Amino acid sequence: MSIISDSLKRIKPSPTIAVTQKARELRAAGKDVIGLGAGEPDFDTPDNIKKAAIKAIKSGDTKYTAVDGTPALKKAIIRKFKRENKLNFSLDQITVGTGGKQVLYNTFMATLNKGDEVIIPAPFWVSYPDMVLLAGGKPKIVKCTEQDGFKLTAQKLKKAITKKTKWLILNSPSNPTGAGYSKKEIQDLAKVLVRKKKIFILSDDIYEHVRYDNFKFFTIAQLPKLKERTLTMNGVSKSYAMTGWRIGYAAGPTDIIKAIRKIQSQSTSNPSSISQAAAVEALNGNQGFIKKRANAFKKRRNFVVKSLNAIKGITCLTPNGAFYVFPSCKRLLNKKTKFKTDTDFVKKLLEKSNVAVVQGSAFGLDGFFRISYATSMKNLKKAMDRIKAFCESLI
Ligand code: PLP
Protein backbone atom coordinates (compact mmCIF):
# COMPACT_ATOMS: atom_id res chain seq x y z
CA MET A 1 0.00 0.00 0.00
CA SER A 2 1.32 3.43 -0.87
CA ILE A 3 1.98 6.04 1.81
CA ILE A 4 0.80 8.70 -0.64
CA SER A 5 -2.84 9.78 -0.37
CA ASP A 6 -5.40 9.10 -3.10
CA SER A 7 -6.11 12.82 -3.48
CA LEU A 8 -2.47 13.52 -4.26
CA LYS A 9 -2.48 10.83 -6.93
CA ARG A 10 -5.09 12.84 -8.82
CA ILE A 11 -2.67 15.69 -9.51
CA LYS A 12 0.66 16.33 -11.24
CA PRO A 13 3.48 18.78 -10.52
CA SER A 14 3.21 22.17 -12.23
CA PRO A 15 4.49 21.79 -15.84
CA THR A 16 5.67 25.41 -15.98
CA ILE A 17 7.79 24.97 -12.87
CA ALA A 18 9.10 21.71 -14.42
CA VAL A 19 10.24 23.52 -17.59
CA THR A 20 11.94 26.26 -15.57
CA GLN A 21 13.71 23.61 -13.49
CA LYS A 22 14.81 21.70 -16.61
CA ALA A 23 16.23 24.91 -18.13
CA ARG A 24 18.04 25.61 -14.85
CA GLU A 25 19.59 22.11 -14.86
CA LEU A 26 20.73 22.38 -18.48
CA ARG A 27 22.29 25.75 -17.72
CA ALA A 28 24.09 24.29 -14.69
CA ALA A 29 25.42 21.57 -17.02
CA GLY A 30 27.00 24.28 -19.15
CA LYS A 31 24.37 24.67 -21.90
CA ASP A 32 23.48 28.12 -23.17
CA VAL A 33 19.73 27.75 -22.53
CA ILE A 34 17.31 30.64 -22.89
CA GLY A 35 14.37 30.15 -20.55
CA LEU A 36 11.06 31.53 -21.80
CA GLY A 37 9.05 29.35 -19.45
CA ALA A 38 8.81 31.34 -16.24
CA GLY A 39 5.74 33.36 -15.28
CA GLU A 40 7.73 35.98 -13.46
CA PRO A 41 8.44 39.64 -14.22
CA ASP A 42 12.21 40.13 -14.67
CA PHE A 43 12.04 43.62 -13.10
CA ASP A 44 13.19 44.20 -9.56
CA THR A 45 10.74 45.17 -6.81
CA PRO A 46 10.56 48.99 -6.65
CA ASP A 47 12.74 50.66 -4.00
CA ASN A 48 9.91 52.31 -2.05
CA ILE A 49 8.46 48.84 -1.44
CA LYS A 50 11.80 47.38 -0.33
CA LYS A 51 12.29 50.31 2.04
CA ALA A 52 8.88 49.69 3.64
CA ALA A 53 9.92 46.09 4.30
CA ILE A 54 13.21 47.16 5.88
CA LYS A 55 11.35 49.65 8.05
CA ALA A 56 8.95 46.88 9.12
CA ILE A 57 11.86 44.67 10.18
CA LYS A 58 13.56 47.48 12.08
CA SER A 59 10.42 48.57 13.88
CA GLY A 60 9.63 45.05 15.07
CA ASP A 61 6.80 44.11 12.71
CA THR A 62 8.13 40.61 13.02
CA LYS A 63 5.39 38.84 14.95
CA TYR A 64 2.28 36.89 14.02
CA THR A 65 -0.41 39.08 12.54
CA ALA A 66 -4.15 38.49 12.15
CA VAL A 67 -4.53 35.18 10.28
CA ASP A 68 -5.91 36.66 7.07
CA GLY A 69 -4.06 39.96 6.95
CA THR A 70 -3.28 43.07 8.98
CA PRO A 71 -5.95 45.79 9.18
CA ALA A 72 -3.48 48.14 7.45
CA LEU A 73 -3.17 45.85 4.43
CA LYS A 74 -6.89 45.12 4.28
CA LYS A 75 -7.56 48.87 4.30
CA ALA A 76 -5.04 49.36 1.48
CA ILE A 77 -6.81 46.61 -0.50
CA ILE A 78 -10.20 48.24 0.10
CA ARG A 79 -8.76 51.54 -1.17
CA LYS A 80 -7.30 49.79 -4.22
CA PHE A 81 -10.65 48.26 -5.18
CA LYS A 82 -12.37 51.61 -4.76
CA ARG A 83 -9.72 53.60 -6.67
CA GLU A 84 -9.13 51.21 -9.54
CA ASN A 85 -12.31 49.17 -9.90
CA LYS A 86 -14.99 51.38 -8.33
CA LEU A 87 -15.85 48.53 -5.99
CA ASN A 88 -16.79 48.93 -2.32
CA PHE A 89 -15.86 46.29 0.22
CA SER A 90 -15.77 46.15 4.01
CA LEU A 91 -12.98 44.65 6.13
CA ASP A 92 -14.84 41.36 6.60
CA GLN A 93 -15.01 40.90 2.83
CA ILE A 94 -11.21 40.84 2.41
CA THR A 95 -8.71 38.03 2.87
CA VAL A 96 -4.94 38.03 2.42
CA GLY A 97 -2.90 34.89 1.74
CA THR A 98 0.59 33.70 0.91
CA GLY A 99 0.24 34.52 -2.78
CA GLY A 100 -2.84 34.42 -4.94
CA LYS A 101 -2.10 30.73 -5.23
CA GLN A 102 -2.91 30.10 -1.59
CA VAL A 103 -6.07 32.19 -1.79
CA LEU A 104 -7.29 30.09 -4.73
CA TYR A 105 -6.34 26.81 -3.08
CA ASN A 106 -8.12 27.77 0.13
CA THR A 107 -11.18 28.87 -1.82
CA PHE A 108 -11.58 25.49 -3.47
CA MET A 109 -10.83 23.63 -0.23
CA ALA A 110 -13.42 25.75 1.54
CA THR A 111 -16.22 25.45 -1.01
CA LEU A 112 -16.03 22.23 -3.03
CA ASN A 113 -17.80 19.02 -2.18
CA LYS A 114 -17.09 15.75 -3.99
CA GLY A 115 -18.34 15.96 -7.58
CA ASP A 116 -18.90 19.73 -7.63
CA GLU A 117 -17.96 21.09 -11.03
CA VAL A 118 -15.75 24.06 -11.78
CA ILE A 119 -15.89 25.50 -15.30
CA ILE A 120 -12.37 26.29 -16.45
CA PRO A 121 -11.97 27.90 -19.89
CA ALA A 122 -8.93 26.51 -21.73
CA PRO A 123 -6.22 27.52 -22.27
CA PHE A 124 -6.01 27.90 -18.50
CA TRP A 125 -3.42 28.62 -15.85
CA VAL A 126 -1.93 25.21 -15.02
CA SER A 127 -2.85 25.17 -11.33
CA TYR A 128 -6.64 25.57 -11.61
CA PRO A 129 -7.58 21.98 -12.57
CA ASP A 130 -5.18 20.39 -10.13
CA MET A 131 -6.33 22.56 -7.24
CA VAL A 132 -9.92 21.64 -8.02
CA LEU A 133 -9.02 17.94 -8.16
CA LEU A 134 -7.13 18.13 -4.90
CA ALA A 135 -10.19 19.66 -3.23
CA GLY A 136 -12.36 16.80 -4.52
CA GLY A 137 -14.06 18.83 -7.26
CA LYS A 138 -14.37 18.11 -10.97
CA PRO A 139 -12.74 20.46 -13.49
CA LYS A 140 -15.04 21.05 -16.46
CA ILE A 141 -12.66 22.18 -19.17
CA VAL A 142 -14.17 24.28 -21.95
CA LYS A 143 -11.87 24.70 -24.94
CA CYS A 144 -11.77 28.20 -26.38
CA THR A 145 -10.52 28.64 -29.92
CA GLU A 146 -7.90 30.89 -31.45
CA GLN A 147 -10.73 32.34 -33.60
CA ASP A 148 -12.47 33.48 -30.40
CA GLY A 149 -9.21 35.03 -29.19
CA PHE A 150 -8.91 32.11 -26.72
CA LYS A 151 -11.86 33.56 -24.79
CA LEU A 152 -14.99 31.92 -23.42
CA THR A 153 -18.20 32.74 -25.29
CA ALA A 154 -21.69 32.93 -23.79
CA GLN A 155 -22.77 30.02 -25.94
CA LYS A 156 -19.99 27.74 -24.71
CA LEU A 157 -20.60 28.81 -21.13
CA LYS A 158 -24.30 28.00 -21.38
CA LYS A 159 -23.51 24.54 -22.74
CA ALA A 160 -21.00 23.78 -19.99
CA ILE A 161 -23.32 24.57 -17.07
CA THR A 162 -24.91 21.62 -15.26
CA LYS A 163 -26.74 21.18 -11.94
CA LYS A 164 -23.37 20.47 -10.37
CA THR A 165 -21.62 23.67 -11.49
CA LYS A 166 -20.36 25.56 -8.46
CA TRP A 167 -17.77 27.94 -9.89
CA LEU A 168 -16.76 29.55 -13.14
CA ILE A 169 -13.16 30.74 -13.28
CA LEU A 170 -12.38 33.83 -15.33
CA ASN A 171 -8.82 35.03 -15.78
CA SER A 172 -8.30 38.31 -17.59
CA PRO A 173 -5.74 39.20 -18.84
CA SER A 174 -4.99 35.52 -19.15
CA ASN A 175 -2.11 33.26 -18.42
CA PRO A 176 -1.16 31.66 -20.87
CA THR A 177 -2.63 33.67 -23.78
CA GLY A 178 -2.47 37.29 -22.60
CA ALA A 179 -6.07 37.74 -23.78
CA GLY A 180 -8.15 40.30 -21.89
CA TYR A 181 -11.97 40.30 -21.82
CA SER A 182 -13.65 43.56 -22.78
CA LYS A 183 -16.58 44.92 -20.76
CA LYS A 184 -18.92 43.79 -23.53
CA GLU A 185 -17.52 40.24 -23.52
CA ILE A 186 -17.97 40.05 -19.74
CA GLN A 187 -21.49 41.44 -20.01
CA ASP A 188 -22.31 38.72 -22.54
CA LEU A 189 -21.17 36.02 -20.12
CA ALA A 190 -23.05 37.77 -17.32
CA LYS A 191 -26.33 37.47 -19.23
CA VAL A 192 -26.00 33.70 -18.85
CA LEU A 193 -24.80 33.88 -15.25
CA VAL A 194 -27.53 36.14 -13.83
CA ARG A 195 -30.07 33.42 -14.56
CA LYS A 196 -27.99 30.70 -12.94
CA LYS A 197 -28.21 31.87 -9.36
CA LYS A 198 -26.28 29.01 -7.77
CA ILE A 199 -23.06 29.56 -9.70
CA PHE A 200 -20.22 31.56 -8.14
CA ILE A 201 -17.59 33.35 -10.19
CA LEU A 202 -13.93 33.40 -9.36
CA SER A 203 -12.28 36.30 -11.12
CA ASP A 204 -8.50 35.96 -11.20
CA ASP A 205 -7.30 39.52 -11.85
CA ILE A 206 -3.62 38.95 -11.08
CA TYR A 207 -2.53 40.49 -14.44
CA GLU A 208 -4.77 43.55 -14.13
CA HIS A 209 -1.83 45.92 -14.27
CA VAL A 210 0.00 44.34 -17.16
CA ARG A 211 -1.95 45.58 -20.17
CA TYR A 212 -1.40 47.44 -23.44
CA ASP A 213 -2.96 49.45 -26.24
CA ASN A 214 -5.40 51.24 -23.93
CA PHE A 215 -7.12 47.97 -23.13
CA LYS A 216 -9.81 48.90 -20.58
CA PHE A 217 -9.75 46.49 -17.71
CA PHE A 218 -13.16 45.38 -16.46
CA THR A 219 -13.85 42.87 -13.71
CA ILE A 220 -17.11 40.96 -13.37
CA ALA A 221 -17.81 42.11 -9.78
CA GLN A 222 -18.42 45.55 -11.29
CA LEU A 223 -21.75 44.19 -12.47
CA PRO A 224 -24.03 44.73 -9.43
CA LYS A 225 -26.17 41.68 -10.15
CA LEU A 226 -23.15 39.40 -9.90
CA LYS A 227 -21.07 41.09 -7.21
CA GLU A 228 -22.52 39.05 -4.36
CA ARG A 229 -21.62 35.82 -6.15
CA THR A 230 -18.11 36.85 -7.17
CA LEU A 231 -14.80 36.34 -5.44
CA THR A 232 -12.23 38.71 -6.96
CA MET A 233 -8.66 37.52 -6.54
CA ASN A 234 -5.64 39.73 -7.08
CA GLY A 235 -2.16 40.18 -5.69
CA VAL A 236 1.09 42.09 -5.78
CA SER A 237 3.25 39.41 -7.48
CA LYS A 238 2.82 40.47 -11.09
CA SER A 239 1.76 44.11 -10.62
CA TYR A 240 4.75 45.18 -8.54
CA ALA A 241 7.35 42.51 -9.44
CA MET A 242 6.92 40.90 -6.02
CA THR A 243 6.63 37.19 -6.84
CA GLY A 244 8.95 36.15 -4.01
CA TRP A 245 7.17 38.16 -1.34
CA ARG A 246 4.09 35.94 -1.55
CA ILE A 247 1.13 38.24 -1.02
CA GLY A 248 -2.20 37.66 -2.72
CA TYR A 249 -5.70 38.68 -1.71
CA ALA A 250 -9.38 38.33 -2.50
CA ALA A 251 -12.59 40.23 -1.91
CA GLY A 252 -16.06 38.79 -1.88
CA PRO A 253 -18.87 37.16 0.09
CA THR A 254 -18.23 37.13 3.85
CA ASP A 255 -19.10 33.45 4.28
CA ILE A 256 -16.39 32.44 1.80
CA ILE A 257 -13.89 34.86 3.34
CA LYS A 258 -14.62 33.44 6.79
CA ALA A 259 -14.18 29.87 5.54
CA ILE A 260 -10.84 30.76 3.94
CA ARG A 261 -9.71 32.24 7.26
CA LYS A 262 -10.64 29.01 9.04
CA ILE A 263 -8.46 26.94 6.68
CA GLN A 264 -5.61 29.40 6.93
CA SER A 265 -5.84 29.40 10.74
CA GLN A 266 -5.28 25.64 10.76
CA SER A 267 -2.59 25.55 8.09
CA THR A 268 -0.18 28.43 7.46
CA SER A 269 -1.58 31.23 9.68
CA ASN A 270 -0.73 34.73 8.48
CA PRO A 271 1.34 35.57 5.40
CA SER A 272 4.74 37.07 6.27
CA SER A 273 4.33 40.21 8.40
CA ILE A 274 7.17 41.91 6.51
CA SER A 275 5.72 41.13 3.10
CA GLN A 276 2.37 42.49 4.26
CA ALA A 277 4.00 45.79 5.26
CA ALA A 278 5.67 45.90 1.83
CA ALA A 279 2.33 45.21 0.12
CA VAL A 280 0.75 48.16 1.98
CA GLU A 281 3.37 50.42 0.39
CA ALA A 282 2.89 48.76 -3.03
CA LEU A 283 -0.85 49.49 -2.98
CA ASN A 284 -0.77 52.90 -1.28
CA GLY A 285 2.50 54.28 -2.65
CA ASN A 286 3.58 55.74 -5.97
CA GLN A 287 2.11 53.75 -8.89
CA GLY A 288 4.55 55.07 -11.53
CA PHE A 289 6.33 51.71 -11.79
CA ILE A 290 3.31 50.05 -13.41
CA LYS A 291 3.27 52.37 -16.42
CA LYS A 292 7.03 52.36 -16.90
CA ARG A 293 7.14 48.60 -16.82
CA ALA A 294 4.14 48.21 -19.17
CA ASN A 295 5.95 50.35 -21.75
CA ALA A 296 8.98 48.07 -21.62
CA PHE A 297 6.81 44.96 -21.87
CA LYS A 298 4.93 46.42 -24.82
CA LYS A 299 8.14 46.82 -26.82
CA ARG A 300 8.99 43.20 -26.14
CA ARG A 301 5.49 41.98 -26.98
CA ASN A 302 5.55 43.80 -30.31
CA PHE A 303 8.98 42.42 -31.13
CA VAL A 304 8.07 38.83 -30.19
CA VAL A 305 4.73 38.81 -32.04
CA LYS A 306 6.30 40.28 -35.17
CA SER A 307 9.24 37.88 -35.09
CA LEU A 308 7.01 34.83 -34.58
CA ASN A 309 4.65 35.76 -37.41
CA ALA A 310 7.65 36.06 -39.71
CA ILE A 311 8.54 32.41 -39.08
CA LYS A 312 7.21 29.86 -41.55
CA GLY A 313 4.82 27.48 -39.84
CA ILE A 314 4.12 29.72 -36.83
CA THR A 315 1.22 32.14 -36.31
CA CYS A 316 0.66 34.32 -33.29
CA LEU A 317 -2.17 36.58 -32.07
CA THR A 318 -1.35 39.96 -30.47
CA PRO A 319 -2.50 39.84 -26.85
CA ASN A 320 -3.56 42.93 -24.89
CA GLY A 321 -2.22 41.93 -21.50
CA ALA A 322 0.07 39.82 -19.28
CA PHE A 323 3.56 38.92 -20.50
CA TYR A 324 2.82 35.84 -22.55
CA VAL A 325 2.11 34.99 -26.15
CA PHE A 326 0.49 31.75 -27.26
CA PRO A 327 1.58 30.98 -30.82
CA SER A 328 0.30 28.10 -32.89
CA CYS A 329 2.72 25.41 -34.10
CA LYS A 330 -0.06 23.33 -35.68
CA ARG A 331 1.36 23.68 -39.16
CA LEU A 332 4.58 22.07 -37.97
CA LEU A 333 2.86 18.97 -36.63
CA ASN A 334 2.93 16.64 -39.62
CA LYS A 335 4.58 13.62 -41.24
CA LYS A 336 7.49 15.60 -42.55
CA THR A 337 8.55 17.06 -39.20
CA LYS A 338 7.54 13.82 -37.44
CA PHE A 339 6.04 15.92 -34.66
CA LYS A 340 2.68 14.55 -33.50
CA THR A 341 2.06 16.96 -30.65
CA ASP A 342 3.13 20.33 -29.36
CA THR A 343 5.09 18.47 -26.67
CA ASP A 344 7.25 16.84 -29.41
CA PHE A 345 7.86 20.30 -30.88
CA VAL A 346 8.77 21.89 -27.56
CA LYS A 347 11.06 19.03 -26.52
CA LYS A 348 13.04 19.17 -29.76
CA LEU A 349 13.25 22.96 -29.59
CA LEU A 350 14.93 22.67 -26.21
CA GLU A 351 17.19 19.79 -27.25
CA LYS A 352 18.31 21.23 -30.59
CA SER A 353 18.14 24.98 -30.05
CA ASN A 354 18.35 25.47 -26.31
CA VAL A 355 15.15 27.48 -26.00
CA ALA A 356 12.75 26.50 -23.21
CA VAL A 357 9.03 27.17 -23.80
CA VAL A 358 5.93 25.35 -22.51
CA GLN A 359 3.63 23.19 -24.65
CA GLY A 360 0.04 24.39 -25.10
CA SER A 361 -1.35 21.04 -23.97
CA ALA A 362 -0.07 21.82 -20.45
CA PHE A 363 -2.64 24.66 -20.50
CA GLY A 364 -5.39 22.49 -21.97
CA LEU A 365 -5.08 23.36 -25.69
CA ASP A 366 -2.99 21.29 -28.09
CA GLY A 367 -1.08 22.68 -31.04
CA PHE A 368 0.29 25.77 -29.34
CA PHE A 369 3.11 26.82 -27.04
CA ARG A 370 3.54 29.57 -24.48
CA ILE A 371 6.34 32.07 -24.51
CA SER A 372 6.92 34.32 -21.53
CA TYR A 373 8.57 37.54 -22.68
CA ALA A 374 9.42 38.61 -19.14
CA THR A 375 13.09 38.54 -20.04
CA SER A 376 15.59 40.96 -21.59
CA MET A 377 15.37 42.11 -25.23
CA LYS A 378 18.83 40.62 -25.71
CA ASN A 379 17.55 37.18 -24.68
CA LEU A 380 14.39 37.59 -26.73
CA LYS A 381 16.36 38.49 -29.86
CA LYS A 382 18.58 35.46 -29.43
CA ALA A 383 15.59 33.23 -28.72
CA MET A 384 13.63 34.42 -31.77
CA ASP A 385 16.64 33.80 -34.03
CA ARG A 386 16.97 30.31 -32.65
CA ILE A 387 13.24 29.50 -32.99
CA LYS A 388 13.29 30.78 -36.58
CA ALA A 389 16.34 28.68 -37.50
CA PHE A 390 14.82 25.64 -35.79
CA CYS A 391 11.40 25.91 -37.48
CA GLU A 392 12.87 26.62 -40.89
CA SER A 393 15.19 23.62 -40.62
CA LEU A 394 12.06 21.48 -40.35
CA ILE A 395 10.42 22.59 -43.59
N1 PLP B 1 -3.19 33.30 -11.22
C1 PLP B 1 -2.49 33.26 -12.36
C2 PLP B 1 -3.24 33.30 -13.64
C3 PLP B 1 -1.10 33.17 -12.34
O1 PLP B 1 -0.42 33.14 -13.50
C4 PLP B 1 -0.44 33.11 -11.09
C5 PLP B 1 1.03 32.94 -11.03
O2 PLP B 1 1.70 32.53 -11.94
C6 PLP B 1 -1.20 33.17 -9.93
C7 PLP B 1 -2.58 33.27 -10.03
C8 PLP B 1 -0.60 33.14 -8.56
O3 PLP B 1 0.29 34.14 -8.30
P1 PLP B 1 0.89 34.37 -6.85
O4 PLP B 1 0.68 33.13 -6.04
O5 PLP B 1 2.34 34.68 -7.06
O6 PLP B 1 0.14 35.53 -6.27
Residues whose N, C-alpha, C, O or C-beta is under 5 A from the ligand:
A	BS01	PLP	G39 T98 G99 G100 K101 W125 N171 N175 D204 I206 G235 S237 T243 I247 G248
